[in-house]
Amino acid sequence: MSVDARLHVNPTGDLLEAAKDCEADVFLRWYGNTRAELDDEYGPYEDASVFLAVTDALGDVVAAMRLLVPGGSAGLKTLNDVAREPWQVDGARVAAAAALDLASTWEIATLTSRRQQAASQIRNAMTLYHGFGTVARVNAMSAFVAILDARVRRLLDQVGYVTRTLPGTRPGYYLGSESSVPVFANMATMVGLQRRDYPDSFALVTLGNGLDGVAVPTDEEFLVISRPDPIPSSWLSPGMLATV
């Protein structure tokens, strides 16, 4: 089978720069943010940033996701930014109200995909979502937070990545988006509901069944946090892995 796309975990060098270029190009098109503005926003979080990137058959980055791992020097951007307009709530209290374990809570900081033919764009998005799910499973992610544009949130909802609004927040203007909302999701709960309510998406996105023509790394390559065990215990049970 020919490889039409390839998923990369925690890229470095030129590939990392290409992922950041993808991030910047998409944010400029949708929200008017320049690369310099993104550097200002995310610069304090570079030590916690891990990228996923999807490249096409030519090796060009066509989709990228920036994740923030727990334990970074600046913390999680979402929990810092909810203290700003339009929310003005205390991030620590918000995290406590959502019952987040900050030692294993990550952040989806950015999620971007370049315009392509519909079939390719859907494949790229599904590949990126599968990469996120695998990162979550392999690194024992208990939950994630994000500030999602309403359109992006709807796209995630459609594949069963259904999030909840962080306590004390509501949709509002954020970094060029007219309607964004701070959200969170408990991974075990979210994936369990995805399996029940979105079985096709569970098979494709969570299990990776049907990602034809996509080269996906081994589980070991998704391990980006140092842990004593090669592959830590996970919220995704063996029964779930055997499904479909």
C-alpha positions in Angstrom: 0.0 0.0 0.0 1.4 3.4 -0.9 1.9 6.0 1.8 0.0 9.2 1.1 0.5 10.8 4.5 2.8 10.3 7.5 2.2 11.2 11.2 5.2 12.6 13.1 5.5 12.9 16.9 7.5 15.6 18.6 9.4 16.6 15.4 12.6 18.6 15.6 14.7 20.8 13.3 13.3 21.7 9.9 10.2 19.6 10.4 9.4 21.4 13.6 9.7 24.7 11.9 7.5 23.5 9.1 4.9 22.5 11.7 5.1 26.0 13.2 4.7 27.5 9.7 1.6 25.5 9.2 0.3 26.7 12.6 1.1 30.3 11.7 -0.4 30.1 8.2 -3.7 28.7 9.4 -4.0 31.1 12.3 -3.3 34.1 10.0 -6.0 32.9 7.6 -8.7 32.2 10.2 -7.9 34.7 13.0 -5.4 37.3 11.6 -2.6 36.3 14.0 0.9 36.7 12.6 3.8 34.4 13.3 5.3 37.1 15.6 2.1 37.3 17.6 2.0 33.6 18.0 5.6 33.6 19.1 4.7 36.1 21.8 1.7 34.1 22.9 3.3 30.7 23.0 7.0 31.6 23.6 6.6 31.2 27.4 5.4 27.7 26.8 8.1 26.4 24.4 9.6 24.2 27.1 6.3 22.4 27.4 5.4 22.3 23.7 5.1 19.0 21.8 4.0 19.0 18.2 2.2 16.4 16.1 2.6 16.9 12.4 1.0 15.3 9.3 3.0 15.4 6.1 1.7 14.6 2.6 3.4 12.4 0.0 5.7 15.3 -0.9 6.8 15.7 2.7 5.0 19.0 3.2 3.3 19.6 6.6 -0.4 19.8 6.0 -1.7 19.6 9.5 -0.2 20.3 13.0 -1.2 20.3 16.6 0.7 21.9 19.5 0.3 20.2 22.8 1.5 21.4 26.2 2.7 18.8 28.6 2.1 19.1 32.4 5.0 20.5 34.4 6.1 23.3 32.1 7.6 26.4 33.7 4.7 28.6 32.7 2.0 26.1 33.5 -1.0 25.5 31.1 -1.9 28.4 28.9 -5.6 27.8 29.2 -5.6 28.0 32.9 -3.5 31.2 32.8 -5.6 32.8 30.1 -8.9 32.4 31.8 -7.7 35.1 34.2 -7.8 37.5 31.2 -10.7 39.1 29.4 -13.4 38.0 28.8 -13.5 35.5 31.6 -11.5 36.9 34.5 -11.6 33.7 36.7 -8.9 32.1 38.7 -7.3 29.2 36.9 -6.4 27.2 39.9 -10.0 27.4 41.2 -11.3 26.5 37.8 -9.0 23.4 37.7 -10.2 22.3 41.1 -13.8 22.8 40.2 -13.3 20.6 37.1 -11.5 18.0 39.3 -8.4 18.1 37.1 -5.2 16.3 38.2 -2.7 18.8 37.0 0.1 16.3 37.2 -1.5 14.4 34.2 -3.6 17.1 32.5 -2.3 18.3 29.1 -3.4 21.1 26.8 -4.4 21.3 23.2 -2.8 24.7 22.5 -3.4 24.8 18.7 -5.0 22.6 16.1 -4.4 23.5 12.4 -5.0 22.0 9.0 -4.2 23.5 5.6 -6.9 23.7 2.9 -6.8 20.7 0.6 -9.2 18.6 -1.4 -12.0 17.5 0.9 -10.9 13.8 1.1 -7.3 14.7 1.9 -8.3 17.3 4.5 -10.6 14.8 6.3 -7.8 12.2 6.3 -5.3 14.7 7.7 -7.7 15.7 10.5 -8.5 12.1 11.4 -4.7 11.3 11.4 -4.1 14.2 13.7 -6.9 13.2 16.1 -5.6 9.6 16.1 -2.2 11.0 17.0 -3.6 12.9 19.9 -5.5 9.9 21.2 -2.4 7.8 21.0 -0.3 10.4 22.8 -3.0 10.5 25.5 -3.1 6.7 25.9 0.6 6.1 25.8 1.5 9.0 28.2 -1.4 8.2 30.6 -3.1 11.6 30.1 -5.9 11.9 32.5 -7.5 15.0 31.0 -6.9 17.9 28.7 -7.8 21.6 28.6 -8.1 24.0 25.6 -9.6 27.2 24.5 -11.4 26.2 21.3 -12.9 28.3 18.6 -16.6 27.3 18.2 -16.0 25.9 14.7 -13.1 23.7 15.9 -15.1 22.5 18.9 -17.9 21.4 16.6 -15.4 19.5 14.5 -14.1 17.6 17.5 -17.7 17.0 18.7 -18.4 15.3 15.4 -15.7 12.6 16.0 -16.8 12.0 19.6 -14.1 14.2 21.2 -16.9 16.0 23.2 -15.6 18.6 25.7 -17.2 20.4 28.6 -17.0 24.1 29.3 -14.6 25.0 32.1 -16.6 26.1 35.2 -17.2 29.9 35.4 -16.5 30.5 31.7 -18.5 31.1 28.6 -17.9 31.7 24.8 -16.1 35.0 24.2 -13.5 36.8 22.0 -10.0 35.3 22.1 -7.0 35.9 20.0 -8.9 36.9 16.9 -11.7 34.3 17.3 -15.1 35.9 17.8 -16.3 32.9 19.8 -14.0 30.7 21.8 -14.6 28.8 25.0 -12.3 27.3 27.6 -13.0 23.5 27.8 -11.8 20.3 29.4 -12.4 16.6 29.0 -11.6 13.6 31.2 -10.0 11.2 28.8 -11.6 8.0 30.2 -15.0 9.5 30.2 -14.7 11.1 26.8 -13.4 7.9 25.1 -16.0 5.8 26.8 -18.8 8.0 25.5 -17.1 8.0 22.1 -17.1 4.3 22.0 -20.8 4.2 22.9 -22.2 7.1 20.9 -19.7 7.4 18.0 -18.6 3.8 17.3 -17.3 4.6 13.8 -15.2 7.5 15.1 -14.0 5.3 17.9 -12.8 2.8 15.4 -11.1 5.3 13.1 -9.9 8.0 15.5 -9.1 6.1 18.7 -8.1 2.7 17.3 -6.8 3.9 14.0 -8.7 1.3 12.0 -9.2 2.6 8.4 -6.4 5.1 8.3 -5.4 3.7 4.9 -2.3 5.1 3.3 -1.1 6.7 6.5 2.2 5.8 8.1 1.8 5.9 11.9 4.7 5.6 14.4 4.9 2.8 16.9 3.5 3.3 20.4 7.0 3.7 21.8 7.5 6.8 19.6 4.5 8.4 21.1 6.0 8.3 24.6 7.1 11.9 25.1 7.1 12.1 28.9 9.8 10.2 30.8 8.3 7.4 32.9 9.7 4.3 34.5 7.7 1.9 32.4 8.1 1.8 28.6 4.4 2.1 28.0 2.5 3.2 31.1 -0.9 2.0 32.2 -3.8 3.6 30.4 -7.4 4.7 30.6 -8.0 2.8 27.4 -8.8 -0.8 28.6 -7.6 -3.9 26.7 -11.3 -4.6 25.9 -11.5 -1.3 24.1 -8.3 -2.0 22.2 -9.8 -5.3 21.0 -13.0 -3.6 19.9 -13.9 -3.4 16.1 
